[in-house]
């Protein structure tokens, strides 16, 4: 955790947008007449898998690492991640001339492990089912004196991820569209919280729905309980990008106040959404990145008669998983 624990605001999101401009891509907001006809409404798809490193995580990583002091840059950065934050921190660190160590689960998709190393980071692996990734990461950081860049529970990371929501509202307006609902994948809650802040300021009437895998619904259950709860350590899902033990402390505080609600989808529904993204939009999406689209396709979030934006948050899927998705056609 960073020392700055001040909750971010919409002003921080706007400032982050200026800071990451020139580094992050303004990814397209896509549509498909066939999908609109199928769903009976207007579906807008934010293709964030076309972001640098193939995921939204690059936004938060750049916003955080760009703020390091010279002394902090000399110490280097450490991150713990199942893959997309790993790649984002590795790439952002390289852009700013900072060394990086990334703690990743040993069973992370091979493409994510390979890419993280190719961006120049040192990778330290751990067993996600028997070891605590934050504990492993903090121990390495303490031993080497490195600056930790958390995957979601950091004000600058949250603000950076919120730039995606800001873009979606702006791109919808450019099309003359007013969003009835906005749907995002939810894991630790950084993207969800950042987008919540952007919507609160720029489109307050828009519903904000988070989406989780059925067996990793910690945010849904936490909202019901009124406090953060944990996932079952025995739970398994193909959606590796959205598996966390519990919502973040900062992110949950924001999401508890601003989220409309959380819906859940199955692994099969995520694979189906991947297939739809590839065939209808010509976009590659990984399972965890496809769950918001799955929520719209299954009707968990109503599209009929409405304008709904969904985020396809990442596209770093192993080839075998892509084949499994396409076999569903």
C-alpha positions in Angstrom: 0.0 0.0 0.0 1.2 3.5 -0.8 1.5 6.0 1.9 -1.1 8.3 0.3 -4.4 6.9 1.4 -6.6 9.9 0.5 -9.6 8.7 -1.5 -9.4 9.9 -5.1 -11.9 12.2 -6.6 -13.3 13.0 -10.1 -10.7 15.8 -10.3 -8.0 13.2 -9.8 -9.4 11.2 -12.7 -9.4 14.3 -15.0 -5.8 15.1 -13.9 -4.8 11.5 -14.6 -6.3 11.7 -18.1 -4.0 14.7 -18.8 -1.0 12.8 -17.3 -1.3 9.6 -19.2 -2.1 11.3 -22.6 0.6 10.4 -25.0 1.3 7.2 -23.2 -2.1 5.4 -23.1 -4.3 4.7 -26.2 -7.8 6.2 -26.5 -9.3 2.9 -27.3 -12.3 2.7 -29.6 -15.9 2.5 -28.6 -17.4 -0.1 -30.9 -20.9 -1.2 -31.9 -22.5 -4.0 -33.9 -25.9 -3.6 -35.7 -26.3 -7.4 -35.4 -25.8 -7.2 -31.6 -28.1 -4.3 -31.3 -30.8 -6.2 -33.2 -30.3 -9.3 -31.1 -30.5 -7.3 -27.8 -33.2 -4.8 -28.8 -31.1 -1.8 -27.7 -27.9 0.0 -28.3 -24.8 -1.7 -27.1 -21.5 0.2 -27.1 -18.3 -1.8 -26.4 -15.1 -0.3 -25.1 -12.4 -2.3 -26.7 -9.7 -1.9 -24.0 -8.0 -5.0 -25.1 -6.5 -2.7 -27.7 -4.8 -0.7 -25.0 -1.0 -1.0 -24.6 -0.2 -4.3 -22.9 -3.6 -5.5 -23.9 -5.5 -4.3 -20.8 -6.8 -1.2 -19.0 -4.2 -1.7 -16.2 -1.7 0.3 -18.2 -3.6 3.5 -17.4 -3.2 3.1 -13.6 0.4 2.0 -13.9 1.4 5.0 -15.9 -0.4 7.4 -13.6 1.3 5.9 -10.5 4.8 5.4 -11.8 5.0 8.8 -13.5 4.6 10.3 -10.0 7.7 8.6 -8.5 10.4 10.9 -7.2 13.9 10.5 -8.4 14.9 8.7 -5.2 11.9 6.3 -5.7 12.8 5.7 -9.3 16.3 4.7 -8.3 14.9 2.1 -5.8 12.7 0.5 -8.4 9.1 -0.8 -8.2 7.4 -4.0 -7.3 3.9 -5.2 -8.2 1.9 -8.4 -7.5 -0.5 -9.5 -10.2 -2.1 -12.4 -12.0 -0.9 -10.9 -15.2 -2.3 -7.7 -16.6 -1.2 -5.4 -13.9 2.1 -7.2 -14.1 2.6 -6.4 -17.7 1.3 -2.8 -17.2 3.8 -2.1 -14.4 6.7 -3.8 -16.3 6.0 -1.7 -19.4 5.3 1.6 -17.6 8.4 1.1 -15.5 10.5 0.6 -18.7 9.1 3.7 -20.2 10.2 5.8 -17.2 13.6 4.0 -16.9 12.7 2.2 -13.6 13.6 -1.4 -12.7 10.7 -3.7 -11.8 10.1 -6.9 -10.0 6.7 -8.6 -10.5 5.2 -11.3 -8.2 3.0 -13.5 -10.3 1.1 -16.8 -9.7 3.0 -19.7 -11.1 -0.1 -20.8 -13.1 -0.7 -17.4 -14.7 -1.3 -17.7 -18.5 1.9 -18.3 -20.3 1.3 -15.3 -22.5 1.2 -13.0 -19.5 4.3 -14.5 -17.9 6.2 -14.2 -21.2 5.1 -10.7 -21.9 6.0 -9.4 -18.4 9.5 -10.8 -18.8 9.8 -9.4 -22.3 8.9 -5.9 -21.0 12.1 -6.2 -18.9 10.8 -7.1 -15.5 12.1 -9.7 -13.2 9.3 -12.2 -12.4 9.0 -14.0 -9.0 6.4 -16.7 -8.9 4.2 -18.1 -6.1 1.4 -20.6 -5.5 -1.9 -18.7 -5.6 -3.7 -21.4 -3.7 -1.2 -21.8 -0.7 0.6 -18.4 -0.6 -0.6 -14.9 -0.1 0.6 -12.8 -3.0 0.6 -9.5 -1.1 2.7 -11.1 1.7 5.2 -12.5 -0.8 5.3 -9.2 -2.6 5.7 -7.0 0.5 8.5 -9.3 1.7 10.5 -8.9 -1.5 9.9 -5.1 -1.5 11.1 -4.8 2.1 14.2 -6.9 1.3 15.1 -4.8 -1.7 13.8 -1.4 -0.7 11.4 -1.2 -3.7 8.3 1.0 -4.1 5.1 -1.1 -4.2 2.6 -0.3 -7.0 -0.6 -2.0 -5.8 -2.9 -3.6 -8.4 -6.0 -1.6 -7.3 -6.0 -0.2 -3.8 -4.1 3.0 -4.5 -5.5 6.5 -5.2 -3.4 7.1 -8.3 -4.1 3.7 -9.7 -7.8 4.1 -9.1 -7.7 7.6 -10.8 -5.8 6.2 -13.7 -8.3 3.4 -14.3 -11.1 5.9 -14.1 -9.8 7.6 -17.2 -11.4 4.7 -19.1 -14.9 5.7 -17.8 -14.2 9.4 -18.7 -13.4 8.3 -22.2 -16.5 6.2 -22.6 -18.8 9.1 -21.6 -17.0 11.4 -24.0 -17.1 8.9 -26.9 -20.8 8.3 -26.3 -21.5 12.0 -26.4 -19.6 12.3 -29.6 -22.1 9.8 -31.0 -25.0 11.7 -29.6 -25.7 9.0 -27.0 -26.7 9.2 -23.4 -25.7 6.1 -21.4 -28.5 4.4 -19.4 -26.0 1.9 -18.0 -22.3 1.2 -17.9 -21.0 -2.3 -17.1 -17.5 -3.1 -16.0 -15.6 -6.3 -14.9 -14.9 -6.1 -11.2 -12.1 -7.8 -9.3 -10.3 -5.8 -6.7 -12.4 -2.8 -7.7 -10.0 -0.3 -9.1 -11.5 0.0 -12.5 -15.0 0.0 -11.1 -14.2 2.6 -8.5 -12.4 4.9 -11.0 -15.2 4.7 -13.5 -17.7 5.3 -10.6 -16.0 8.6 -9.9 -16.0 9.6 -13.5 -19.6 8.8 -14.0 -20.6 10.6 -10.8 -19.2 13.8 -12.2 -19.9 13.4 -15.9 -23.0 11.2 -16.2 -24.6 10.9 -12.8 -27.9 9.4 -14.1 -26.1 6.4 -15.6 -26.4 3.1 -13.8 -23.0 1.5 -13.0 -23.0 -2.3 -12.8 -20.0 -4.4 -11.8 -19.6 -8.0 -13.1 -17.9 -10.9 -11.3 -17.5 -14.7 -12.0 -20.0 -16.7 -10.0 -17.4 -18.2 -7.7 -15.4 -15.0 -7.2 -18.3 -12.7 -6.2 -16.6 -11.1 -3.2 -17.8 -7.5 -4.1 -21.4 -8.7 -4.5 -21.3 -10.5 -1.2 -19.4 -7.6 0.5 -22.1 -5.1 -0.6 -24.8 -7.3 0.8 -22.9 -7.8 4.1 -21.9 -4.1 4.4 -18.3 -5.1 4.9 -15.5 -6.7 2.9 -15.7 -10.5 2.8 -13.4 -13.1 1.2 -13.7 -15.6 -1.6 -13.5 -19.3 -0.9 -9.8 -20.3 -1.4 -11.0 -23.5 -3.1 -12.9 -21.5 -5.8 -11.7 -21.9 -9.4 -12.5 -20.0 -12.6 -11.2 -19.6 -16.1 -11.4 -15.8 -15.5 -7.9 -15.4 -14.1 -7.8 -11.7 -14.5 -10.6 -11.1 -12.0 -9.7 -13.4 -9.1 -8.9 -11.6 -5.9 -9.3 -12.6 -2.3 -11.4 -9.6 -1.2 -12.3 -6.1 -2.5 -9.8 -3.3 -1.8 -10.3 -1.1 1.2 -10.2 2.1 -0.8 -12.1 0.7 -3.7 -14.8 -0.8 -1.6 -15.5 2.5 0.1 -16.1 4.1 -3.3 -18.0 1.3 -4.8 -20.3 0.8 -1.8 -21.4 4.4 -2.3 -21.7 4.6 -6.0 -22.3 1.2 -7.5 -25.9 0.3 -8.8 -25.1 -3.3 -8.2 -23.1 -6.4 -9.1 -24.2 -9.3 -11.4 -22.4 -12.6 -11.9 -21.6 -14.8 -14.9 -20.4 -18.3 -15.4 -17.2 -19.4 -17.1 -19.3 -20.8 -20.0 -20.9 -17.4 -20.4 -17.5 -15.7 -20.4 -16.3 -18.0 -23.2 -19.5 -17.3 -25.2 -18.8 -13.6 -24.9 -15.3 -14.1 -26.1 -16.6 -15.8 -29.2 -19.1 -13.0 -29.8 -16.4 -10.4 -29.5 -14.2 -12.2 -32.0 -16.9 -12.9 -34.5 -19.0 -9.7 -34.3 -16.4 -7.1 -33.3 -13.2 -8.8 -34.5 -11.6 -8.1 -31.1 -9.8 -10.6 -29.0 -10.9 -10.6 -25.3 -9.7 -12.8 -22.5 -12.2 -14.6 -20.2 -12.0 -12.1 -17.3 -12.1 -9.2 -19.8 -15.3 -10.6 -21.4 -17.5 -10.8 -18.3 -19.2 -7.4 -18.7 -20.1 -8.2 -22.3 -21.4 -11.5 -21.0 -23.6 -9.7 -18.5 -25.2 -7.8 -21.4 -25.5 -10.8 -23.7 -27.2 -12.9 -21.0 -29.6 -10.1 -20.0 -28.2 -9.8 -16.4 -28.0 -6.2 -17.3 -30.9 -5.1 -19.4 -30.1 -3.7 -22.9 -33.5 -3.8 -24.5 -34.8 -0.3 -25.2 -31.7 1.3 -23.6 -28.1 2.5 -24.4 -25.6 0.4 -22.5 -21.8 0.6 -22.6 -19.7 -2.4 -21.6 -16.0 -2.7 -21.1 -13.9 -5.5 -22.6 -11.1 -4.9 -20.3 -8.3 -7.1 -21.5 -7.2 -9.4 -24.3 -4.3 -11.5 -23.0 -5.7 -14.9 -23.5 -3.7 -18.0 -24.1 -4.3 -19.6 -27.6 -5.9 -22.7 -26.1 -8.5 -20.6 -24.3 -9.3 -18.7 -27.6 -9.8 -22.1 -29.3 -12.2 -23.2 -26.5 -14.2 -20.0 -27.0 -14.4 -20.4 -30.8 -15.4 -24.0 -30.5 -18.7 -22.7 -29.0 -19.7 -21.3 -32.3 
